[in-house]
Amino acid sequence: MTKFINRLAAVAALALAATPIVGLTAAHAAEPARIQVGDLKLVNPGDAAEFVRRARVAADEVCSARTTTEKLRGLSVRACYQDFNADVRSELSREQIADLRAARRAKPAAFATRSLGLF
């Protein structure tokens, strides 16, 4: 009987240990954000500013959803935005990053407000 109880306790402990992992994976399983860039020429300052606006809107949607579901506060919300920006940067090609930098150099005032740190 004690052998059965020990096994039951071990299974219960494993089940309890796995519960937070299941919750975290469910929280991050949301649909990824999509930022359309096919209609933009990122070397053009106006189009680059539109891309930054779209990225900002997508970041706001993703991070506000995570703030609600994961109850993020303070630095965790800021970390969400930083993670989002890093993900966007990693998805851009070298050419797109170069175009965005050229657009910023051509018209820096268009990018002075709340930089996403994308380029």
Long-range contacts (C-beta under 8 A, 24 or more apart in sequence): 27-66, 27-69, 27-70, 30-62, 30-65, 33-58, 33-59, 33-61, 33-62, 33-84, 34-58, 35-88, 37-96, 41-99, 42-96, 42-99, 42-100, 42-103, 43-99, 43-102, 43-103, 44-103, 45-103, 45-104, 45-106, 45-107, 45-110, 46-110, 47-103, 48-99, 48-100, 48-103, 48-104, 48-110, 48-111, 49-103, 49-110, 49-111, 51-100, 52-111, 52-116, 52-118, 55-85, 55-88, 55-116, 55-118, 56-114, 56-116, 58-84, 59-84, 59-85, 59-88, 59-116, 81-116, 82-117, 85-116, 85-117, 85-118, 88-116, 88-118, 89-117, 89-118, 89-119, 92-118, 92-119
